[in-house]
Amino acid sequence: MQKNGKDGRFRFSGEQKAAMVAAIQDYFLSERQETLGNLAAALLLEFITEKLAPEFYNRGVADAYRYMSERCEDLLSIQI
């Protein structure tokens, strides 16, 4: 996955997208006993990517920042 800085959209390879579409189809079949076609699963993936993924991405960035900040503070504690 890549996040394009210009438009802020996530980019996936064809293989990644196909795997995610298949995972969505598997989920609907196993959890809801519904068969979801490729187009419907791809549209759901697009919705998730555009509307929900940025929230998860931003949470990951914030968590990484907090973790690194704490480690930098730990590093300062070993000064002589």
N, CA, C and O of each residue as an XYZ file, in Angstrom:
320
protein
N       0.839     -1.171      0.000
C       0.000      0.000      0.000
C       0.880      1.228      0.000
O       1.918      1.266      0.661
N       0.466      2.210     -0.732
C       1.140      3.498     -0.736
C       0.101      4.570     -0.456
O      -1.061      4.438     -0.840
N       0.520      5.612      0.203
C      -0.356      6.760      0.394
C       0.220      7.876     -0.441
O       1.337      8.332     -0.197
N      -0.530      8.312     -1.416
C      -0.085      9.363     -2.309
C      -0.229     10.700     -1.583
O      -1.325     11.057     -1.151
N       0.861     11.431     -1.450
C       0.840     12.693     -0.741
C       0.008     13.776     -1.393
O      -0.531     14.642     -0.703
N      -0.106     13.743     -2.714
C      -0.843     14.797     -3.420
C      -2.321     14.811     -3.088
O      -2.847     15.815     -2.610
N      -2.984     13.708     -3.339
C      -4.423     13.679     -3.135
C      -4.834     12.943     -1.864
O      -6.022     12.874     -1.548
N      -3.872     12.397     -1.136
C      -4.168     11.735      0.127
C      -4.830     10.383     -0.014
O      -5.251      9.800      0.985
N      -4.932      9.872     -1.218
C      -5.596      8.584     -1.437
C      -4.615      7.434     -1.273
O      -3.420      7.571     -1.534
N      -5.140      6.309     -0.839
C      -4.341      5.104     -0.711
C      -4.301      4.400     -2.056
O      -5.297      4.365     -2.779
N      -3.158      3.845     -2.382
C      -2.978      3.111     -3.634
C      -2.584      1.675     -3.302
O      -1.727      1.438     -2.451
N      -3.208      0.737     -3.970
C      -2.909     -0.668     -3.771
C      -2.520     -1.289     -5.097
O      -2.989     -0.864     -6.153
N      -1.667     -2.289     -5.041
C      -1.333     -3.028     -6.255
C      -2.555     -3.842     -6.670
O      -3.489     -4.016     -5.887
N      -2.540     -4.333     -7.888
C      -3.631     -5.167     -8.362
C      -3.807     -6.415     -7.522
O      -4.928     -6.846     -7.254
N      -2.678     -6.997     -7.105
C      -2.738     -8.199     -6.276
C      -3.330     -7.894     -4.902
O      -4.135     -8.672     -4.389
N      -2.943     -6.777     -4.308
C      -3.475     -6.398     -3.001
C      -4.983     -6.162     -3.090
O      -5.748     -6.628     -2.245
N      -5.396     -5.435     -4.124
C      -6.816     -5.133     -4.285
C      -7.615     -6.418     -4.493
O      -8.680     -6.585     -3.898
N      -7.114     -7.326     -5.330
C      -7.815     -8.592     -5.575
C      -7.942     -9.395     -4.285
O      -8.987     -9.993     -4.030
N      -6.888     -9.414     -3.470
C      -6.927    -10.148     -2.208
C      -7.944     -9.535     -1.247
O      -8.651    -10.260     -0.547
N      -8.018     -8.215     -1.210
C      -8.974     -7.552     -0.318
C     -10.409     -7.761     -0.795
O     -11.307     -7.973      0.019
N     -10.631     -7.703     -2.108
C     -11.966     -7.975     -2.652
C     -12.380     -9.402     -2.297
O     -13.518     -9.632     -1.888
N     -11.470    -10.354     -2.449
C     -11.766    -11.744     -2.096
C     -12.063    -11.880     -0.604
O     -12.949    -12.643     -0.219
N     -11.336    -11.152      0.234
C     -11.577    -11.208      1.678
C     -12.963    -10.662      2.021
O     -13.648    -11.208      2.886
N     -13.371     -9.606      1.356
C     -14.710     -9.050      1.576
C     -15.768    -10.062      1.148
O     -16.756    -10.272      1.851
N     -15.555    -10.683     -0.004
C     -16.501    -11.694     -0.476
C     -16.570    -12.870      0.490
O     -17.660    -13.357      0.790
N     -15.428    -13.330      0.980
C     -15.396    -14.431      1.948
C     -16.128    -14.059      3.224
O     -16.862    -14.873      3.784
N     -15.930    -12.829      3.686
C     -16.602    -12.363      4.905
C     -18.114    -12.404      4.728
O     -18.828    -12.948      5.571
N     -18.598    -11.834      3.640
C     -20.037    -11.796      3.421
C     -20.618    -13.203      3.314
O     -21.722    -13.460      3.794
N     -19.877    -14.108      2.688
C     -20.371    -15.471      2.546
C     -20.395    -16.203      3.891
O     -21.376    -16.873      4.216
N     -19.325    -16.077      4.665
C     -19.241    -16.826      5.926
C     -20.065    -16.194      7.049
O     -20.638    -16.913      7.867
N     -20.133    -14.876      7.101
C     -20.814    -14.209      8.219
C     -22.268    -13.867      7.933
O     -23.094    -13.834      8.844
N     -22.577    -13.614      6.675
C     -23.936    -13.177      6.334
C     -24.651    -14.123      5.378
O     -25.810    -13.906      5.027
N     -23.949    -15.175      4.961
C     -24.478    -16.130      4.002
C     -24.991    -15.433      2.745
O     -26.018    -15.809      2.180
N     -24.246    -14.404      2.321
C     -24.576    -13.658      1.108
C     -23.427    -13.780      0.124
O     -22.257    -13.710      0.502
N     -23.773    -13.962     -1.140
C     -22.757    -13.981     -2.183
C     -22.637    -12.562     -2.715
O     -23.617    -11.978     -3.178
N     -21.446    -12.018     -2.648
C     -21.189    -10.661     -3.111
C     -20.347    -10.752     -4.377
O     -19.312    -11.419     -4.394
N     -20.784    -10.089     -5.419
C     -20.042    -10.109     -6.674
C     -18.781     -9.260     -6.595
O     -18.581     -8.510     -5.640
N     -17.944     -9.387     -7.602
C     -16.692     -8.636     -7.644
C     -16.922     -7.131     -7.618
O     -16.226     -6.407     -6.906
N     -17.898     -6.655     -8.392
C     -18.157     -5.216     -8.447
C     -18.624     -4.689     -7.096
O     -18.133     -3.662     -6.626
N     -19.563     -5.382     -6.474
C     -20.068     -4.944     -5.168
C     -18.956     -4.940     -4.125
O     -18.853     -4.007     -3.328
N     -18.132     -5.971     -4.127
C     -17.025     -6.038     -3.167
C     -16.003     -4.950     -3.451
O     -15.466     -4.356     -2.516
N     -15.723     -4.677     -4.719
C     -14.770     -3.617     -5.076
C     -15.299     -2.249     -4.668
O     -14.535     -1.403     -4.204
N     -16.599     -2.021     -4.838
C     -17.195     -0.740     -4.426
C     -17.163     -0.584     -2.912
O     -16.929      0.512     -2.402
N     -17.397     -1.675     -2.196
C     -17.304     -1.622     -0.733
C     -15.867     -1.327     -0.309
O     -15.637     -0.535      0.605
N     -14.909     -1.958     -0.966
C     -13.501     -1.689     -0.680
C     -13.163     -0.228     -0.944
O     -12.451      0.399     -0.160
N     -13.669      0.312     -2.043
C     -13.418      1.719     -2.363
C     -13.991      2.633     -1.285
O     -13.346      3.601     -0.883
N     -15.204      2.330     -0.815
C     -15.814      3.115      0.262
C     -14.967      3.056      1.525
O     -14.690      4.085      2.140
N     -14.559      1.861      1.909
C     -13.743      1.697      3.115
C     -12.432      2.458      2.978
O     -11.989      3.129      3.910
N     -11.817      2.346      1.803
C     -10.532      3.004      1.563
C     -10.662      4.525      1.620
O      -9.802      5.202      2.184
N     -11.713      5.052      1.050
C     -11.874      6.507      1.000
C     -12.398      7.102      2.299
O     -11.952      8.172      2.712
N     -13.334      6.425      2.944
C     -14.018      7.015      4.096
C     -13.492      6.559      5.452
O     -13.499      7.340      6.404
N     -13.037      5.317      5.559
C     -12.649      4.783      6.864
C     -11.146      4.652      7.049
O     -10.631      4.915      8.136
N     -10.443      4.252      6.010
C      -9.003      4.006      6.122
C      -8.218      5.210      6.640
O      -7.291      5.028      7.430
N      -8.559      6.447      6.220
C      -7.786      7.580      6.750
C      -7.817      7.682      8.273
O      -6.835      8.103      8.885
N      -8.923      7.303      8.881
C      -9.003      7.348     10.349
C      -8.042      6.340     10.977
O      -7.355      6.654     11.950
N      -7.996      5.139     10.422
C      -7.071      4.125     10.929
C      -5.626      4.539     10.681
O      -4.762      4.354     11.538
N      -5.373      5.093      9.519
C      -4.027      5.547      9.171
C      -3.574      6.638     10.148
O      -2.470      6.576     10.689
N      -4.432      7.628     10.366
C      -4.083      8.725     11.264
C      -3.880      8.222     12.694
O      -3.007      8.720     13.404
N      -4.666      7.255     13.115
C      -4.479      6.679     14.450
C      -3.123      5.998     14.532
O      -2.430      6.125     15.541
N      -2.732      5.278     13.486
C      -1.429      4.613     13.459
C      -0.290      5.609     13.510
O       0.707      5.386     14.196
N      -0.434      6.715     12.782
C       0.597      7.756     12.803
C       0.700      8.353     14.197
O       1.802      8.545     14.711
N      -0.436      8.648     14.812
C      -0.433      9.230     16.162
C       0.167      8.257     17.174
O       0.940      8.661     18.043
N      -0.186      6.981     17.063
C       0.370      5.971     17.973
C       1.884      5.841     17.797
O       2.619      5.729     18.777
N       2.344      5.857     16.549
C       3.781      5.767     16.284
C       4.507      6.996     16.830
O       5.596      6.882     17.392
N       3.903      8.158     16.662
C       4.501      9.391     17.180
C       4.620      9.337     18.701
O       5.660      9.671     19.270
N       3.544      8.912     19.341
C       3.554      8.816     20.812
C       4.612      7.808     21.265
O       5.355      8.083     22.207
N       4.692      6.660     20.620
C       5.669      5.638     20.965
C       7.094      6.174     20.812
O       7.925      6.014     21.706
N       7.365      6.807     19.679
C       8.713      7.332     19.431
C       9.049      8.461     20.405
O      10.190      8.571     20.854
N       8.077      9.290     20.730
C       8.317     10.368     21.698
C       8.701      9.802     23.059
O       9.613     10.301     23.718
N       7.990      8.753     23.470
C       8.311      8.119     24.752
C       9.708      7.508     24.729
O      10.434      7.592     25.720
N      10.090      6.896     23.618
C      11.409      6.298     23.512
C      12.494      7.372     23.507
O      13.573      7.163     24.063
N      12.222      8.500     22.894
C      13.208      9.592     22.904
C      13.385     10.123     24.317
O      14.500     10.469     24.707
N      12.320     10.193     25.083
C      12.429     10.610     26.472
C      13.265      9.615     27.263
O      14.082     10.005     28.097
N      13.059      8.326     26.999
C      13.869      7.284     27.649
C      15.347      7.460     27.306
O      16.216      7.281     28.159
N      15.618      7.803     26.076
C      16.997      7.986     25.621
C      17.670      9.135     26.387
O      18.838      9.030     26.763
N      16.941     10.218     26.613
C      17.501     11.346     27.344
C      17.837     10.975     28.797
O      18.707     11.595     29.409
N      17.159      9.980     29.338
C      17.392      9.610     30.732
C      18.737      8.915     30.938
O      19.157      8.754     32.084
N      19.416      8.506     29.894
C      20.692      7.829     30.067
C      21.882      8.775     29.912
O      23.030      8.337     29.841
N      21.593     10.073     29.860
C      22.688     11.040     29.760
C      23.562     10.963     31.008
O      23.080     10.648     32.096
N      24.845     11.252     30.838
C      25.795     11.235     31.962
C      25.918     12.639     32.528
O      26.665     12.857     33.481
